[in-house]
Amino acid sequence: MATGRALLVLFAISLATSGFVLSANANERKTAIITFDAPGATHGFMQGTHANAINPQGTITGTFDLNGNHGFVRARDGTFITFDVPGAGIGPFHGTYAWSINPAETITGFYVDPSGLAHGYVRASDGTFTTFDVPGASTGSGTLAFNINPAGAIAGYYLDASNVWHSFVRAPNGAITTFDAPGAGTGPGVGIGPFPGTVTATVGGLNPAGAITGGSIDANLVTHGFVRSSDGTFTTFDIPGAGTGSGQGTFSGFINSAGALTGNYLDASNVYHGFVRAPNGAITTFDVPGAGAGPFQGTIGGAGITPGGTVTSYYADSNYVNHGFVLDKHGGLNTFDAPGAGTGPNQGTFPGDINPAGAIVGSFLDASNAYHGFLLGGK
Protein backbone atom coordinates (compact mmCIF):
# COMPACT_ATOMS: atom_id res chain seq x y z
CA MET A 1 0.00 0.00 0.00
CA ALA A 2 1.03 3.57 -0.36
CA THR A 3 2.47 3.93 3.12
CA GLY A 4 4.70 0.88 2.71
CA ARG A 5 3.71 -0.65 6.09
CA ALA A 6 5.07 -4.18 5.90
CA LEU A 7 2.14 -5.91 7.64
CA LEU A 8 -0.64 -4.08 5.90
CA VAL A 9 -1.75 -5.87 2.82
CA LEU A 10 -4.66 -4.03 1.24
CA PHE A 11 -6.47 -2.92 1.83
CA ALA A 12 -25.98 7.41 -1.91
CA ILE A 13 -24.07 8.40 -5.11
CA SER A 14 -25.10 7.60 -8.67
CA LEU A 15 -24.05 10.16 -11.25
CA ALA A 16 -24.28 7.56 -14.00
CA THR A 17 -23.94 3.85 -14.46
CA SER A 18 -21.02 4.33 -16.80
CA GLY A 19 -17.69 6.00 -16.20
CA PHE A 20 -16.92 9.67 -16.53
CA VAL A 21 -13.77 11.75 -16.68
CA LEU A 22 -13.78 14.73 -14.34
CA SER A 23 -13.37 18.20 -15.74
CA ALA A 24 -9.79 19.29 -16.21
CA ASN A 25 -10.52 22.63 -14.56
CA ALA A 26 -10.59 21.05 -11.11
CA ASN A 27 -9.71 23.55 -8.41
CA GLU A 28 -7.00 23.30 -5.83
CA ARG A 29 -8.64 22.95 -2.42
CA LYS A 30 -8.26 26.24 -0.51
CA THR A 31 -9.13 25.10 3.03
CA ALA A 32 -6.20 25.38 5.43
CA ILE A 33 -4.28 22.19 6.08
CA ILE A 34 -2.83 21.55 9.54
CA THR A 35 0.25 19.34 9.71
CA PHE A 36 1.40 17.54 12.84
CA ASP A 37 3.75 14.96 14.30
CA ALA A 38 3.13 12.66 17.23
CA PRO A 39 5.40 13.45 20.22
CA GLY A 40 8.69 11.58 19.92
CA ALA A 41 8.13 10.37 16.38
CA THR A 42 11.36 9.64 14.56
CA HIS A 43 11.73 10.75 10.95
CA GLY A 44 14.07 8.26 9.35
CA PHE A 45 13.44 6.63 5.98
CA MET A 46 9.71 5.71 5.73
CA GLN A 47 9.24 6.54 9.41
CA GLY A 48 7.23 9.24 11.17
CA THR A 49 3.56 9.88 11.91
CA HIS A 50 0.83 7.89 10.15
CA ALA A 51 -2.60 9.48 10.74
CA ASN A 52 -5.21 6.84 9.92
CA ALA A 53 -8.70 7.76 11.12
CA ILE A 54 -10.89 10.61 12.37
CA ASN A 55 -14.20 10.34 14.25
CA PRO A 56 -17.22 12.67 13.98
CA GLN A 57 -15.92 14.84 16.84
CA GLY A 58 -12.58 15.36 15.08
CA THR A 59 -10.47 13.09 17.28
CA ILE A 60 -7.69 11.43 15.27
CA THR A 61 -5.87 8.16 15.80
CA GLY A 62 -2.86 6.62 14.12
CA THR A 63 0.61 5.19 14.55
CA PHE A 64 4.08 6.66 14.91
CA ASP A 65 7.60 5.28 14.74
CA LEU A 66 9.98 5.35 17.71
CA ASN A 67 12.07 2.18 17.95
CA GLY A 68 9.01 0.31 16.80
CA ASN A 69 5.40 1.38 16.46
CA HIS A 70 3.15 3.15 18.95
CA GLY A 71 -0.44 4.39 18.89
CA PHE A 72 -1.62 7.95 19.37
CA VAL A 73 -4.79 9.94 19.92
CA ARG A 74 -4.90 13.60 18.84
CA ALA A 75 -7.74 15.63 20.36
CA ARG A 76 -9.44 18.51 18.54
CA ASP A 77 -7.36 20.99 20.54
CA GLY A 78 -4.17 19.42 19.18
CA THR A 79 -3.11 17.64 22.37
CA PHE A 80 -1.77 14.09 22.12
CA ILE A 81 -1.98 10.89 24.11
CA THR A 82 0.39 8.11 23.07
CA PHE A 83 -0.12 4.47 24.01
CA ASP A 84 1.23 0.94 23.77
CA VAL A 85 -0.75 -2.24 24.16
CA PRO A 86 0.68 -4.43 26.95
CA GLY A 87 2.67 -7.24 25.36
CA ALA A 88 3.64 -5.30 22.22
CA GLY A 89 7.14 -5.95 20.94
CA ILE A 90 9.90 -3.40 20.42
CA GLY A 91 11.76 -2.78 17.16
CA PRO A 92 10.99 -2.52 13.43
CA PHE A 93 7.52 -3.82 12.45
CA HIS A 94 6.73 -4.61 16.09
CA GLY A 95 4.61 -2.59 18.51
CA THR A 96 1.16 -1.01 18.41
CA TYR A 97 -0.82 -0.07 15.28
CA ALA A 98 -3.92 2.12 15.74
CA TRP A 99 -6.35 1.97 12.82
CA SER A 100 -9.91 3.05 13.56
CA ILE A 101 -11.80 5.20 16.09
CA ASN A 102 -15.55 5.45 16.73
CA PRO A 103 -17.66 8.31 18.16
CA ALA A 104 -17.07 7.06 21.73
CA GLU A 105 -13.31 7.37 21.08
CA THR A 106 -12.89 3.60 21.28
CA ILE A 107 -9.93 2.56 19.13
CA THR A 108 -9.12 -0.71 17.46
CA GLY A 109 -6.04 -2.02 15.72
CA PHE A 110 -3.46 -4.68 16.36
CA TYR A 111 -0.18 -5.09 18.15
CA VAL A 112 2.78 -7.23 17.12
CA ASP A 113 4.41 -9.20 19.91
CA PRO A 114 8.15 -9.98 20.26
CA SER A 115 7.72 -13.16 18.18
CA GLY A 116 6.23 -11.19 15.27
CA LEU A 117 2.63 -12.37 15.73
CA ALA A 118 -0.23 -9.84 15.58
CA HIS A 119 -3.13 -9.68 18.06
CA GLY A 120 -6.26 -7.53 17.99
CA TYR A 121 -7.09 -5.00 20.66
CA VAL A 122 -9.75 -2.55 21.78
CA ARG A 123 -8.72 0.62 23.62
CA ALA A 124 -11.54 2.30 25.54
CA SER A 125 -11.63 6.09 25.91
CA ASP A 126 -10.36 5.73 29.49
CA GLY A 127 -7.22 4.01 28.22
CA THR A 128 -8.07 0.45 29.25
CA PHE A 129 -7.29 -2.38 26.83
CA THR A 130 -8.98 -5.61 25.78
CA THR A 131 -6.96 -7.92 23.55
CA PHE A 132 -8.27 -10.77 21.42
CA ASP A 133 -7.25 -13.42 18.93
CA VAL A 134 -9.37 -14.94 16.20
CA PRO A 135 -9.50 -18.75 16.32
CA GLY A 136 -7.25 -20.07 13.57
CA ALA A 137 -5.06 -16.97 13.52
CA SER A 138 -2.37 -18.33 15.81
CA THR A 139 -0.08 -18.89 12.83
CA GLY A 140 0.60 -16.81 9.75
CA SER A 141 -0.09 -13.13 10.35
CA GLY A 142 -2.07 -13.34 13.56
CA THR A 143 -5.16 -11.16 14.06
CA LEU A 144 -5.32 -7.90 12.07
CA ALA A 145 -8.14 -5.64 13.31
CA PHE A 146 -8.83 -2.57 11.14
CA ASN A 147 -12.40 -1.31 11.59
CA ILE A 148 -14.71 -0.31 14.44
CA ASN A 149 -18.27 1.03 14.14
CA PRO A 150 -20.31 3.16 16.57
CA ALA A 151 -21.70 0.09 18.35
CA GLY A 152 -18.20 -1.25 18.97
CA ALA A 153 -18.23 -4.07 16.43
CA ILE A 154 -14.80 -4.73 14.90
CA ALA A 155 -13.82 -6.21 11.53
CA GLY A 156 -10.52 -7.37 10.09
CA TYR A 157 -8.76 -10.39 8.68
CA TYR A 158 -6.06 -12.99 9.30
CA LEU A 159 -3.72 -15.27 7.36
CA ASP A 160 -3.89 -18.96 8.17
CA ALA A 161 -1.11 -21.54 8.18
CA SER A 162 -1.71 -22.22 4.46
CA ASN A 163 -1.27 -18.52 3.52
CA VAL A 164 -4.96 -17.99 2.86
CA TRP A 165 -6.77 -14.83 4.05
CA HIS A 166 -9.99 -15.04 6.05
CA SER A 167 -12.06 -12.20 7.51
CA PHE A 168 -13.81 -11.80 10.84
CA VAL A 169 -16.28 -9.62 12.69
CA ARG A 170 -16.15 -9.27 16.47
CA ALA A 171 -19.45 -8.29 18.10
CA PRO A 172 -19.50 -5.70 20.91
CA ASN A 173 -19.91 -8.57 23.40
CA GLY A 174 -16.68 -10.15 22.14
CA ALA A 175 -18.21 -12.97 20.07
CA ILE A 176 -16.17 -13.59 16.91
CA THR A 177 -17.54 -14.79 13.57
CA THR A 178 -15.18 -15.69 10.73
CA PHE A 179 -16.24 -15.63 7.10
CA ASP A 180 -15.10 -16.12 3.51
CA ALA A 181 -16.59 -14.31 0.53
CA PRO A 182 -18.04 -16.39 -2.31
CA GLY A 183 -15.41 -17.19 -4.92
CA ALA A 184 -12.46 -16.50 -2.63
CA GLY A 185 -9.47 -18.72 -3.26
CA THR A 186 -8.80 -21.49 -0.78
CA GLY A 187 -5.05 -21.69 -1.39
CA PRO A 188 -2.59 -22.53 -0.37
CA GLY A 189 -0.79 -19.27 -1.04
CA VAL A 190 2.77 -19.51 -2.30
CA GLY A 191 5.83 -17.39 -1.64
CA ILE A 192 5.48 -13.91 -0.20
CA GLY A 193 2.11 -13.19 -1.81
CA PRO A 194 -0.26 -11.86 -2.89
CA PHE A 195 -2.35 -14.58 -1.28
CA PRO A 196 -5.89 -15.81 -2.01
CA GLY A 197 -8.81 -15.38 0.35
CA THR A 198 -11.02 -12.70 1.90
CA VAL A 199 -9.84 -9.33 3.25
CA THR A 200 -11.86 -6.48 4.69
CA ALA A 201 -11.18 -2.88 3.79
CA THR A 202 -9.22 -0.80 6.32
CA VAL A 203 -10.53 2.03 8.54
CA GLY A 204 -13.95 2.34 6.84
CA GLY A 205 -14.77 -1.24 5.91
CA LEU A 206 -17.54 -1.62 8.54
CA ASN A 207 -20.54 0.71 8.66
CA PRO A 208 -22.96 1.53 11.52
CA ALA A 209 -25.48 -1.07 10.29
CA GLY A 210 -22.84 -3.81 10.45
CA ALA A 211 -22.30 -4.14 6.70
CA ILE A 212 -18.71 -5.01 5.74
CA THR A 213 -16.89 -4.43 2.47
CA GLY A 214 -13.57 -5.63 1.14
CA GLY A 215 -11.96 -7.86 -1.45
CA SER A 216 -12.38 -11.50 -2.42
CA ILE A 217 -9.11 -12.74 -3.94
CA ASP A 218 -9.70 -15.77 -6.14
CA ALA A 219 -7.46 -18.71 -6.99
CA ASN A 220 -5.90 -16.71 -9.85
CA LEU A 221 -5.18 -13.83 -7.43
CA VAL A 222 -7.75 -11.54 -9.09
CA THR A 223 -9.64 -9.38 -6.59
CA HIS A 224 -13.42 -8.88 -6.60
CA GLY A 225 -15.45 -6.50 -4.43
CA PHE A 226 -17.90 -7.76 -1.83
CA VAL A 227 -20.45 -6.48 0.65
CA ARG A 228 -21.45 -8.66 3.59
CA SER A 229 -24.65 -7.53 5.28
CA SER A 230 -25.16 -7.80 9.04
CA ASP A 231 -27.17 -11.03 8.55
CA GLY A 232 -24.21 -12.64 6.77
CA THR A 233 -25.49 -12.50 3.20
CA PHE A 234 -23.05 -11.50 0.46
CA THR A 235 -23.12 -9.40 -2.68
CA THR A 236 -20.06 -9.62 -4.91
CA PHE A 237 -19.27 -7.29 -7.80
CA ASP A 238 -16.69 -6.35 -10.43
CA ILE A 239 -16.24 -2.88 -11.89
CA PRO A 240 -16.51 -2.82 -15.69
CA GLY A 241 -12.99 -2.42 -17.06
CA ALA A 242 -11.27 -4.09 -14.12
CA GLY A 243 -8.36 -6.30 -15.15
CA THR A 244 -8.51 -10.06 -14.83
CA GLY A 245 -4.82 -10.79 -14.37
CA SER A 246 -3.03 -11.69 -11.16
CA GLY A 247 -3.05 -8.70 -8.78
CA GLN A 248 -5.67 -6.85 -10.83
CA GLY A 249 -9.39 -6.40 -10.22
CA THR A 250 -11.77 -4.46 -7.96
CA PHE A 251 -10.72 -3.13 -4.56
CA SER A 252 -13.52 -1.82 -2.31
CA GLY A 253 -12.15 0.58 0.29
CA PHE A 254 -14.96 2.21 2.32
CA ILE A 255 -18.69 1.82 3.03
CA ASN A 256 -20.77 4.67 4.41
CA SER A 257 -23.89 4.60 6.60
CA ALA A 258 -26.17 4.53 3.53
CA GLY A 259 -24.34 1.55 2.05
CA ALA A 260 -22.54 3.45 -0.71
CA LEU A 261 -19.02 2.19 -1.47
CA THR A 262 -15.89 3.78 -2.85
CA GLY A 263 -12.70 2.14 -4.01
CA ASN A 264 -10.53 1.60 -7.06
CA TYR A 265 -9.91 -0.91 -9.77
CA LEU A 266 -6.73 -1.90 -11.57
CA ASP A 267 -7.22 -2.40 -15.30
CA ALA A 268 -5.51 -4.77 -17.72
CA SER A 269 -2.71 -2.21 -18.22
CA ASN A 270 -2.20 -1.92 -14.44
CA VAL A 271 -3.60 1.62 -14.30
CA TYR A 272 -5.82 2.62 -11.34
CA HIS A 273 -9.26 4.21 -11.64
CA GLY A 274 -11.71 5.27 -8.93
CA PHE A 275 -15.29 4.17 -8.46
CA VAL A 276 -18.39 4.75 -6.37
CA ARG A 277 -21.05 2.07 -6.01
CA ALA A 278 -24.47 3.35 -4.91
CA PRO A 279 -26.61 1.38 -2.43
CA ASN A 280 -28.72 0.13 -5.36
CA GLY A 281 -25.62 -1.25 -7.07
CA ALA A 282 -25.23 1.46 -9.71
CA ILE A 283 -21.55 2.08 -10.43
CA THR A 284 -19.81 5.33 -11.35
CA THR A 285 -16.14 5.26 -12.36
CA PHE A 286 -13.92 8.32 -12.47
CA ASP A 287 -10.41 9.56 -13.24
CA VAL A 288 -8.91 12.68 -11.68
CA PRO A 289 -7.36 15.09 -14.21
CA GLY A 290 -3.60 14.90 -13.88
CA ALA A 291 -3.61 11.24 -12.87
CA GLY A 292 -0.94 9.25 -14.68
CA ALA A 293 -1.72 6.58 -17.25
CA GLY A 294 1.32 4.37 -16.70
CA PRO A 295 1.59 1.14 -14.71
CA PHE A 296 0.43 1.62 -11.09
CA GLN A 297 -0.40 5.27 -11.71
CA GLY A 298 -3.89 6.72 -11.87
CA THR A 299 -6.74 7.40 -9.47
CA ILE A 300 -6.40 5.38 -6.29
CA GLY A 301 -9.88 5.91 -4.86
CA GLY A 302 -11.27 4.48 -1.66
CA ALA A 303 -9.91 6.39 1.34
CA GLY A 304 -13.36 7.54 2.48
CA ILE A 305 -16.94 8.55 1.70
CA THR A 306 -19.22 10.66 3.88
CA PRO A 307 -22.90 9.87 4.55
CA GLY A 308 -23.69 12.64 2.04
CA GLY A 309 -21.54 11.10 -0.68
CA THR A 310 -18.32 13.18 -0.65
CA VAL A 311 -15.33 11.02 -1.56
CA THR A 312 -11.67 11.51 -0.74
CA SER A 313 -8.52 9.65 -1.73
CA TYR A 314 -5.41 10.29 -3.82
CA TYR A 315 -4.01 9.91 -7.30
CA ALA A 316 -0.54 9.19 -8.68
CA ASP A 317 0.62 11.42 -11.52
CA SER A 318 2.89 10.52 -14.45
CA ASN A 319 5.94 10.96 -12.20
CA TYR A 320 4.46 8.72 -9.47
CA VAL A 321 3.94 11.72 -7.18
CA ASN A 322 0.76 11.42 -5.09
CA HIS A 323 -1.86 14.14 -4.56
CA GLY A 324 -5.11 14.27 -2.56
CA PHE A 325 -8.55 14.89 -4.00
CA VAL A 326 -12.10 15.53 -2.81
CA LEU A 327 -15.05 14.65 -5.07
CA ASP A 328 -18.60 15.70 -4.16
CA LYS A 329 -21.74 13.82 -5.16
CA HIS A 330 -22.38 16.24 -8.03
CA GLY A 331 -18.98 15.60 -9.60
CA GLY A 332 -17.29 18.74 -8.25
CA LEU A 333 -13.59 18.08 -7.71
CA ASN A 334 -10.85 19.70 -5.66
CA THR A 335 -7.24 18.52 -5.48
CA PHE A 336 -4.75 19.34 -2.75
CA ASP A 337 -1.22 18.77 -1.48
CA ALA A 338 -0.21 18.90 2.15
CA PRO A 339 2.37 21.63 2.91
CA GLY A 340 5.80 20.00 2.91
CA ALA A 341 4.77 17.00 0.82
CA GLY A 342 7.60 15.69 -1.32
CA THR A 343 7.56 15.87 -5.09
CA GLY A 344 9.68 12.82 -5.86
CA PRO A 345 8.47 9.39 -6.98
CA ASN A 346 6.18 7.72 -4.41
CA GLN A 347 6.17 10.84 -2.25
CA GLY A 348 3.25 13.21 -1.75
CA THR A 349 -0.12 13.34 0.00
CA PHE A 350 -2.19 10.33 1.14
CA PRO A 351 -5.67 10.98 2.59
CA GLY A 352 -6.71 8.19 4.95
CA ASP A 353 -10.21 8.96 6.25
CA ILE A 354 -13.03 11.53 6.14
CA ASN A 355 -15.60 12.19 8.86
CA PRO A 356 -19.29 13.11 8.33
CA ALA A 357 -18.47 16.84 8.48
CA GLY A 358 -15.95 16.44 5.65
CA ALA A 359 -12.77 16.79 7.72
CA ILE A 360 -10.00 14.74 6.13
CA VAL A 361 -7.05 13.16 7.89
CA GLY A 362 -4.05 11.46 6.35
CA SER A 363 -0.30 11.46 5.98
CA PHE A 364 2.25 12.93 3.64
CA LEU A 365 5.71 11.75 2.68
CA ASP A 366 8.25 14.57 2.54
CA ALA A 367 11.34 15.04 0.37
CA SER A 368 13.39 13.07 2.92
CA ASN A 369 10.95 10.16 2.78
CA ALA A 370 9.62 10.77 6.29
CA TYR A 371 5.90 10.70 7.15
CA HIS A 372 3.86 13.42 8.86
CA GLY A 373 0.16 13.73 9.66
CA PHE A 374 -2.24 16.28 8.21
CA LEU A 375 -5.78 17.49 8.84
CA LEU A 376 -7.85 19.30 6.25
CA GLY A 377 -11.12 20.99 7.20
CA GLY A 378 -10.76 20.57 10.96
CA LYS A 379 -8.93 21.95 13.96
N, C-alpha and C positions, 0 to 999 in steps of 0.2 A: 504494500500500500504506500501511499505517498509519503508517510512519515518514516518509513523504513523500520518500524518496530519489528523485531525479529519474530515475536510470538503471534503477531496479529495478522491473520491470514485473510482476510476479506474485509472480506467485509461485505375537495370537490371541484377538480379542474378538468375541463374537456373543451379545449379550443378547436380541436378537430380530431378526426380519427386517423388522419394521415400526418406525416411530419411537416414541419415548417422550419424555415431558416429565419432567425431573428434579424431585424433590421440592422444594417451596418452603422446606423447613427446612434447606437447605444451610448448612453451617457455614463461618465464616470461618477460613481456614487460620492456625494458631497458630505454625507454625515461624518462627523468626527470619529476617528478610530483611536481607541485607547490601547496602548501596548503595555505589557506587564511581564514580570518574571517572578516566579515563586521564590521565596526567601531561600538562599543557599544554593540555588540551581547553578550547576556548572555549565559552561558553554564551550565544551570541546566539540570535536567533529560529531555531528548528528546528535548532540546532547542539548539539554536546555529545558524549556517549559512547554508542555504539550497540553493545551487547553481543549478539553473534549466535549463538555456538555454544559448547558445553561438551563435553569429551571424557570418557571413563569415569574418568580420574584427577582430574577437576575443573578442568583447565586450560581457560581461557576465551579466546576470540578475538573480535575485533570491530574497529570503525572509530571514529575520533574526528576531530573538526573542529579544525583549526588552520591557517588560510589554505589551505584545501584539506583533503583527506582522508588519513588515515594509519592504518596497521594497528597493533594491539596484541595482546600476549599477557599474560594475567594468571595467574600461578601460584597454586597452592592457598594459599600463604602470603601472598597479597595483593601480591606484588611484580610489577612491570610491566616488559615490554620493548616498546618501540615500534619500528616499522620502516616503511620506504618501499621500494618496488620500484624499482630503477634504471630511469630513463626516465619515471617518473611525473611528470605535470604538476603545477603549482602553481595554486591558486585554486579558486573554487567549482566543484563537480562534477568536479574533476580530482583526481588523487592515487591512493592505494592503498585498496582495499576488501577487508577480510578477512572471509570468509564461513563457512568450515567447517574443522574440525580433527579429525584422527583420533587413535587411541590412541598413535601414535608422535610426536604433536605436530607432524605435518606439516600445513601450512595451505594452503588454496587460496582463490582469489578472483580479482579482476581489478584492473588499474590503468588509469587513463585518462591518456593522453599529452597533451602540450601542444596537439595538434590536436583533441582531444576523442574520439579513438578508443580503445576498450577492448581490452586484451590479457589473456589468462589467465596465471596464475603458480602455481608451487608453491614454498612456503618450507619447507625442511627444518628440523628441530629445531636444527641448528647455525647457522641463520641464512642459509644459502646459498639462492640463488634460481635457478629455471628458469622461463623465460617461454615462452609458446607462443601461436600463432594458429591458429584453425580455418580450413582452406581455404574460401574463399567469404565469410569474415567481414571482409574488408579494407575493406568499405564498410558503411554503415548503422551499427549499434551497435558493431561489433567483437566480440570474444570475451568472453562473460560466464560465468565459471566460478563455480559455487555449491556444489558437493557433492564431498566426498572420503570414500572408505570405508577400512576398515582396511588393505586391500591397496595403497592409493594410487591406485586408479582415481578419475577425476574426471568429473563430468557438469555440463552447463550448456547454454546456448543462444546463438544469435546472430541478428541481423536482417540479411537480405540487401539488395541494392540495390533490390529491388522492395517493401521493407517487408513481408517475410514472415519469420516466425520458423521456425528450424530448431534441433534439439537435437543434442548430440554427447556421446560418451563417449570419454575419453582413458584408454587402458590404462596400467598402471604403467610399461611400457616406452616410453611416449610415442606409441604408435600411436593415431590419432584416427579414430573412426567417426562419421559424421553420420547422422541418421535423422529421419524424419517419421512421426507417428502416423497410422493409418488415419483417413480422414475430415477430416484437417486441411486448412484452406483453402490454396489455392496463390496467392492474391493477384491483383493487387498490392494492398497496403494503401494506404489513402488518408488524407491529413491527418496528424494527430498520434497516431492510434490510437484505440481498440485495433486491433491488427493480427492477421491470420489466421496460422495455423501451429502449431508444436509447441514448447512450453516445458516444461522440467523444473521440479519444485518446488525451493525453495531450502533450503539447510542439510541437510535430511534426505531429499532426493529420491533417494538412491542407497544401497542397503543392502549389508551385507557380501557377500551372494551375487551382487551385480552387478545386481540388479533396480532399475529406474528408474521413478519415477512422476512425473506432471505433468499438464498440460492440453493437449488438442487443440482448437484454436480453428478452427471451421469457417468457411465462406465467408460465413455470416450473423453471424459474430462471437459465436456461442454456444460455450461451453467444455464439453468432455467429459473425464472422467477417463481416464487410461490407465496401464497397467503394461507395461513392456517387460522381458522376462526377459533373462538374461545371454546366451541364444542368439539374441536378436533378435526373438523372437515377441512379439506384442502382445495384450493384453486391453484393450478399451475398455468404459466403463460410464458410466451416468447415474444419479444418485440420484433415486428417485421424489419428485416435487414440485419438482424443479429447473425454473427458468424456461427458456423457449425463445426469449426475446428477445435482442437484441444486448447483450452484456456480462453476460448471465445464464448459468446453467448450473452445472456441477460442477467444483470446484477441489480437486484432490488435493494435500496439502501435505507428507506425511511417510510413509515406509515403514520399518517396523522389520525386525529380522532374521528374524522369522517370516513376513514378507510381509503383515502387517496394515497397513492404510492409515488415515490420518485426514485430514480436510479439512473443507471447508464447501461449501454450495451456496447460490446466490442464487435465490430463488423469483420467481414472476411479478409479485409486488408489491415486488421489490427488497429483501426481508428475508433476512438470513443465518441459516442453521441449520448445526449441526455434524453430522458423520457419522463413523462408523468402518466400514471394510469389512474383514471377516475374510479370512484366506487362502483360504477356500473360496468367497468371493464374497458371503457373507451381509452385509447392510447394516443398520446400526443408526443411526438419526438421533436427534438430541437438541437440546434447547433449555435453556439455563441460566436458572433463575428470576431475574428482574430484567432479562433481556435485553429491549431495546426491540423494538417491532413496527412501527416506521416505516421509511421507505426508508433502506437502508444501515445499519440498526441490526441487532441480533440477535447470534447466537452465531457468532463468526468462528473456527471450529475449524481445527486443522491445524498448530499450531506444533511439536508433537512427540508421539511415542508410544514408550514403553519396550518392551523385549522382553517384559515381563510384561503389557503392555496398558494401562498408565496413560497418560492423555492430558492434555496441557496446551495451553492457548491463551487467548484472551480474548473478552470479549463487550462490545458497545456498548449502553448503557442508553438510556432514552427521551430523555435529554439529550445523547446522543452522547459520554458519558464512558465510558472503557474500563477494564475490570477483568479481572484474571487469574482462571483457574479450573484446578482439577485434578480429573479424573474417573477413578476407578479402574474396573477391569474388571467390578466388581459393581454399578456405577451410583452408588457413593458419591461425593459432590461436595463440594469445598471451593472457596471463592472467596477472593481476596486482592487487596490493593492495596499497592504498594510505598510505604514511608514517603516523604512528600514529593511523591507523584504529584498532579498538578493535578486539579481537579474541574470544569474548564470543557469546553466542546465540543471533541472530538477530543483532549483530554488524557487522562492516566491511565496504566495499566500494560499493557505489551505483552510477554508471554512470547515467547521466540524459539527455545528448544531445551530438551530434557530429556535427561539421560544415563541409563544403565541403572540407577543407584542412585536415581533420582528427583530429583536436583538440577536445579533450573530456573534458567536464565539468561535475561535479557531486558533491556528498557529501559523507562524511564518518562519521560513528558513532564510537566514541572512547571508551576506556575501562570504562569511566565514564558515558557513554550513552549521550554524548553531540555531536552535529553535527558541522562539519567544511566543508568548500568548498575545492575542488581541481580542478586543471587544468593539463591535460596531453597533451603534444604535442603543447603547446602554450607558451605565455609569460605572 
